[in-house]
Amino acid sequence: MKVLVPVVYTRDGRMLLAPHFGGAQAYLVLEVDGGCRVVDKLDFGAGQPGGRGRVVVGWAVERGVEAVTAREIGRGAFEGFLANGIRVYYAESLDPCEAARAVVEGRAKPLEEPTTEGHGLGAGHGHGYGRGWGRRWPGT
């Protein structure tokens, strides 16, 4: 089974599961069939803007991905995967291979909805500070 896993790089070069799907530095297609091997990789590198989940959906579909595992995932990527028949599962482990194995072995919990909202006005990860699109302060 091919499982897509979003990852970030540690200082010592290891890869760990990314905290948020759209903020990953790379995306691994792992083949889990007794072992665990990387069959493809999409590398965005560090410092590039997030919100690229929808781009990754098309890339994953082209590679025959059957499932995705993530901790946090936004609406765009989540709905894109579901529209293409790809289930999304919650990742307990930070180890990419262990997270993928949990999906294949039926230990991972399927997600029924995105874990975070989009990045539109007022629906992002901020707290209302910034460009003035959030809450109006009294007297302004």
Secondary structure, DSSP 8 states (H G I E B T S, - for coil): -EEEEEEEE-TTS-EEE-SSGGG-SEEEEEEESSSEEEEEEEE--TT--S--HHHHHHHHHHTT--EEEES---HHHHHHHHHTT-EEEE---SSHHHHHHHHHTT-S-B-SS-SS--SSTTTSSS-S-SSS-S---TT-
